[in-house]
Amino acid sequence: MDGPLALNLQFGIPIPASWSKRKKADALSGVIRPTSRPDIDNYVKAVMDAVNGLAYHDDSQVVSLYAKLVYSESPHVRFEAVSVY
């Protein structure tokens, strides 16, 4: 992609196996959000470095960023790059 970009990122973090069913349900519904390490900026940097040269020419093109951590039964990364013309 060329020009200025906005990135939308979502990181699905595994739920600790030791948690109760109620706490797991709260995590999946968004009542409980991940606040442990690694920090969100580490996740963001890893993804931006990984797609540098693939999804865009250089990460300096990113002028807007939205990222969130959520608990998920299936760990994942959702990545969306949108042109900001």
C-alpha positions as CSV (number, residue, x, y, z in Angstrom):
1,M,0.0,0.0,0.0
2,D,1.1,3.5,-0.7
3,G,0.5,6.8,1.2
4,P,-0.6,7.4,4.8
5,L,-2.3,4.5,6.5
6,A,-4.4,3.8,9.6
7,L,-3.9,0.4,11.3
8,N,-6.5,-1.4,13.3
9,L,-5.2,-4.3,15.4
10,Q,-6.8,-6.8,17.7
11,F,-4.8,-9.3,19.7
12,G,-6.6,-12.3,21.1
13,I,-4.8,-13.6,24.2
14,P,-5.4,-17.1,25.6
15,I,-7.4,-17.3,28.8
16,P,-5.4,-18.8,31.7
17,A,-6.3,-22.4,32.2
18,S,-6.4,-22.0,36.0
19,W,-9.4,-19.5,35.9
20,S,-12.8,-20.5,37.0
21,K,-15.7,-21.0,34.5
22,R,-17.2,-17.7,35.7
23,K,-14.0,-15.8,35.3
24,K,-13.4,-17.3,31.8
25,A,-16.9,-16.3,30.8
26,D,-16.2,-12.7,32.0
27,A,-13.0,-12.7,30.1
28,L,-14.7,-13.8,26.9
29,S,-17.5,-11.2,27.3
30,G,-15.0,-8.4,27.7
31,V,-15.7,-7.7,31.4
32,I,-12.2,-8.7,32.2
33,R,-9.4,-7.5,29.8
34,P,-5.8,-8.5,29.6
35,T,-3.5,-6.3,31.7
36,S,-0.5,-8.5,32.2
37,R,2.8,-8.6,30.3
38,P,3.7,-8.3,27.5
39,D,2.5,-4.8,27.1
40,I,0.3,-3.9,24.1
41,D,3.1,-1.8,22.5
42,N,5.2,-4.9,22.3
43,Y,2.5,-6.7,20.3
44,V,2.0,-3.7,18.1
45,K,5.7,-3.4,17.3
46,A,6.0,-7.1,16.5
47,V,3.2,-6.9,14.0
48,M,4.3,-3.6,12.4
49,D,7.8,-5.0,12.0
50,A,6.5,-8.3,10.6
51,V,4.4,-6.7,7.9
52,N,6.9,-3.9,7.0
53,G,7.7,-4.3,3.3
54,L,4.7,-6.6,2.8
55,A,1.5,-4.8,3.7
56,Y,3.1,-1.3,3.2
57,H,6.5,0.0,2.1
58,D,7.6,1.3,5.5
59,D,6.0,1.7,8.9
60,S,6.6,5.4,8.7
61,Q,3.4,5.4,6.5
62,V,1.3,4.7,9.6
63,V,-0.3,7.9,10.8
64,S,-3.1,6.5,12.9
65,L,-3.3,3.4,15.1
66,Y,-6.0,1.6,17.1
67,A,-5.0,-1.5,19.0
68,K,-6.7,-3.6,21.6
69,L,-6.1,-6.7,23.7
70,V,-8.9,-9.2,24.3
71,Y,-9.2,-12.6,25.8
72,S,-10.0,-15.4,23.3
73,E,-10.4,-19.1,23.2
74,S,-8.3,-19.1,20.0
75,P,-5.3,-16.8,20.1
76,H,-5.2,-14.5,17.1
77,V,-4.1,-11.2,15.5
78,R,-6.5,-9.2,13.4
79,F,-4.8,-6.7,11.1
80,E,-6.4,-4.1,9.0
81,A,-4.6,-1.3,7.1
82,V,-6.7,1.4,5.6
83,S,-5.7,4.2,3.3
84,V,-6.1,7.7,4.8
85,Y,-6.5,9.8,1.7
